[in-house]
Amino acid sequence: MTAHTSPAATARLGRRPGANTTRQAILAAARARFAADGFTATTIRRVAADAGVDASLVMQFFRSKNELFAAVMSVPADALTRFSAAFEGTDDGLGERVVRAFLAVWEEDARSSEPLMAMLRGAIANDQANEQLREFLQERLLVDASASRPADAELTLRVGVVSSMLVGLVVGRRVVGVPTLTGVERERLIALVGPAVQSVLVPARRATAHGGGAGR
């Protein structure tokens, strides 16, 4: 007697014909899910169920929800990698590294800057898009920042402040076109904003401890 597999089970568990077809099905499901539920409430499992595939298959194409969201918004994965690299190494100079990486992703490469600018302009005009972009940037920062420090409410707050600072910088420089921001060289801007980001991301007590407790 030949075993029979139902079409529904095949849709749930089997691979779709062709990697590109599967990837597009996942992206379509993710796009609809992000639009309906927002970034935070969307999960890999829900996207997989909507696409009719296993969650593990989604992870084969996109290693995290961040990368899935970036793909939906057509942001190259290497843009996320470059930004994550800013958090490698010691806390010394972290603020400047973060600002430099952030501005590079938004300004240097059209492959990443164009979809990001589209996201930003959409966020300005649409409350739902605004919330998704904010959640995405904050979680992206939090994932990177928590790699070397405990992820608690304090770090979440600091990351939220930094993400607001960085988005505000891009809005002033690329969207509103504030003359003092558009006319300044990027390295000068990094030198000005980097220490402010540093002071928010790295608490003073931590910086003092790393410096040997000077003045104590």
C-alpha positions as CSV (number, residue, x, y, z in Angstrom):
1,M,0.0,0.0,0.0
2,T,1.4,3.3,-1.0
3,A,1.6,6.1,1.6
4,H,-0.2,9.3,0.6
5,T,0.9,12.8,1.5
6,S,-1.8,15.4,1.5
7,P,-1.2,18.6,-0.5
8,A,-1.5,20.7,2.7
9,A,1.2,18.7,4.4
10,T,3.4,19.1,1.3
11,A,2.8,22.9,1.3
12,R,3.7,23.1,5.0
13,L,6.8,20.9,5.1
14,G,8.2,20.6,1.6
15,R,10.4,22.9,-0.4
16,R,8.7,25.0,-3.1
17,P,10.0,24.4,-6.7
18,G,13.1,26.5,-7.0
19,A,15.0,28.6,-4.5
20,N,14.0,31.9,-6.1
21,T,10.3,31.0,-6.0
22,T,10.6,30.1,-2.3
23,R,12.5,33.3,-1.5
24,Q,9.9,35.5,-3.3
25,A,7.0,33.7,-1.5
26,I,8.7,34.3,1.9
27,L,9.3,38.0,1.0
28,A,5.7,38.4,0.0
29,A,4.5,36.9,3.2
30,A,6.9,39.0,5.3
31,R,5.9,42.2,3.5
32,A,2.2,41.5,4.3
33,R,2.9,40.5,7.9
34,F,5.1,43.5,8.6
35,A,2.4,45.8,7.2
36,A,-0.3,44.1,9.2
37,D,1.5,43.6,12.6
38,G,4.5,45.9,12.6
39,F,8.1,45.0,13.1
40,T,8.1,44.0,16.7
41,A,5.0,41.7,16.6
42,T,6.1,39.9,13.4
43,T,7.9,36.6,14.0
44,I,9.8,34.2,11.7
45,R,7.2,31.5,12.6
46,R,4.3,33.6,11.5
47,V,6.0,34.6,8.2
48,A,6.8,30.9,7.6
49,A,3.2,29.9,8.2
50,D,2.0,32.5,5.9
51,A,4.4,31.4,3.2
52,G,3.6,27.7,3.7
53,V,7.1,26.7,4.6
54,D,9.0,25.7,7.8
55,A,10.6,28.4,9.9
56,S,14.0,26.7,9.4
57,L,13.6,27.3,5.7
58,V,13.0,31.0,6.2
59,M,16.2,31.1,8.3
60,Q,18.2,29.5,5.5
61,F,17.4,32.5,3.3
62,F,17.4,35.2,6.0
63,R,19.5,34.7,9.1
64,S,17.3,36.9,11.3
65,K,14.2,39.0,11.4
66,N,16.4,42.1,10.9
67,E,17.7,40.7,7.7
68,L,14.3,39.6,6.6
69,F,12.9,43.2,7.1
70,A,15.9,44.6,5.3
71,A,15.3,42.3,2.4
72,V,11.6,43.4,2.3
73,M,12.8,47.0,2.1
74,S,15.5,46.1,-0.4
75,V,18.4,47.0,1.9
76,P,21.5,44.9,1.1
77,A,22.5,42.5,3.9
78,D,26.1,43.8,3.7
79,A,24.8,47.2,4.9
80,L,23.7,45.6,8.2
81,T,27.1,43.8,8.4
82,R,29.0,47.0,8.0
83,F,27.0,48.7,10.7
84,S,27.4,45.8,13.1
85,A,31.2,45.9,12.6
86,A,31.2,49.3,14.3
87,F,30.5,47.6,17.6
88,E,33.5,45.3,17.3
89,G,36.5,46.1,19.5
90,T,36.7,48.2,22.7
91,D,34.4,50.9,23.9
92,D,37.1,53.5,23.0
93,G,35.9,55.5,20.0
94,L,32.6,53.5,19.8
95,G,30.5,56.7,19.3
96,E,32.5,57.8,16.3
97,R,32.6,54.3,14.8
98,V,28.8,54.1,15.1
99,V,28.2,57.5,13.5
100,R,30.7,56.8,10.7
101,A,29.1,53.5,9.9
102,F,25.6,54.9,10.1
103,L,26.3,57.8,7.7
104,A,28.3,55.5,5.3
105,V,25.3,53.2,5.0
106,W,22.9,56.1,4.4
107,E,25.1,58.2,2.1
108,E,27.9,56.2,0.4
109,D,26.2,53.3,-1.4
110,A,23.0,53.9,-3.5
111,R,22.1,50.2,-3.1
112,S,21.5,50.8,0.6
113,S,20.9,54.6,0.8
114,E,18.0,54.6,-1.8
115,P,15.8,52.0,0.0
116,L,16.7,53.5,3.4
117,M,15.7,57.0,2.2
118,A,12.5,55.6,0.8
119,M,11.8,54.1,4.2
120,L,12.6,57.3,5.9
121,R,10.4,59.5,3.7
122,G,7.6,57.0,4.1
123,A,8.0,57.1,7.9
124,I,7.7,60.9,7.9
125,A,4.4,60.7,6.0
126,N,2.9,57.5,7.5
127,D,2.6,56.7,11.2
128,Q,2.8,52.9,10.7
129,A,5.9,53.2,8.5
130,N,7.4,55.5,11.2
131,E,6.8,52.9,13.9
132,Q,8.3,50.1,11.8
133,L,11.4,52.1,10.9
134,R,11.9,53.1,14.5
135,E,11.5,49.6,15.8
136,F,13.8,48.2,13.2
137,L,16.6,50.7,13.9
138,Q,16.3,50.4,17.6
139,E,16.4,46.5,17.5
140,R,19.3,46.6,15.0
141,L,21.3,48.8,17.4
142,L,20.2,46.8,20.5
143,V,21.3,43.5,18.9
144,D,24.8,44.9,18.1
145,A,25.2,46.8,21.4
146,S,24.1,43.9,23.6
147,A,26.8,41.6,22.0
148,S,29.3,43.1,24.5
149,R,27.1,44.3,27.4
150,P,24.0,43.1,29.2
151,A,20.7,43.8,27.3
152,D,18.6,45.4,30.1
153,A,16.1,48.3,30.3
154,E,19.0,50.8,30.7
155,L,20.7,49.7,27.5
156,T,17.4,49.7,25.7
157,L,16.8,53.3,26.7
158,R,20.3,54.3,25.6
159,V,19.9,52.6,22.3
160,G,16.5,54.3,21.7
161,V,18.1,57.7,22.4
162,V,21.0,57.0,20.0
163,S,18.7,55.7,17.2
164,S,16.7,58.9,17.5
165,M,19.8,61.0,17.4
166,L,21.1,59.3,14.2
167,V,17.7,59.4,12.4
168,G,17.4,63.1,13.3
169,L,20.9,63.7,11.9
170,V,19.9,62.0,8.6
171,V,16.6,63.9,8.4
172,G,18.3,67.2,8.9
173,R,21.1,66.4,6.4
174,R,19.2,64.5,3.7
175,V,15.5,65.3,3.9
176,V,15.1,68.8,5.4
177,G,18.4,70.0,4.1
178,V,19.5,72.1,7.0
179,P,22.4,74.2,5.5
180,T,24.8,73.8,8.4
181,L,24.4,70.0,8.1
182,T,24.5,69.6,4.3
183,G,27.5,72.0,4.0
184,V,29.7,70.3,6.6
185,E,32.2,67.5,5.7
186,R,31.2,64.1,7.0
187,E,34.3,63.6,9.1
188,R,33.7,66.9,10.8
189,L,30.1,65.8,11.6
190,I,31.4,62.5,12.9
191,A,33.9,64.3,15.2
192,L,31.0,66.5,16.6
193,V,28.3,63.8,17.0
194,G,30.5,60.9,17.9
195,P,31.3,62.0,21.5
196,A,27.6,62.6,22.1
197,V,26.7,59.1,20.9
198,Q,29.6,57.8,23.0
199,S,28.3,59.4,26.2
200,V,24.9,57.8,25.7
201,L,26.0,54.3,24.7
202,V,28.8,54.0,27.2
203,P,27.8,55.1,30.7
204,A,30.3,57.4,32.5
205,R,30.8,54.9,35.3
206,R,31.7,52.2,32.8
207,A,34.1,54.5,31.0
208,T,35.7,55.5,34.3
209,A,36.1,51.9,35.4
210,H,37.8,51.1,32.1
211,G,40.1,54.1,32.6
212,G,41.3,52.8,35.9
213,G,39.1,54.9,38.1
214,A,40.9,58.2,37.5
215,G,40.2,60.9,40.0
216,R,39.0,58.5,42.7
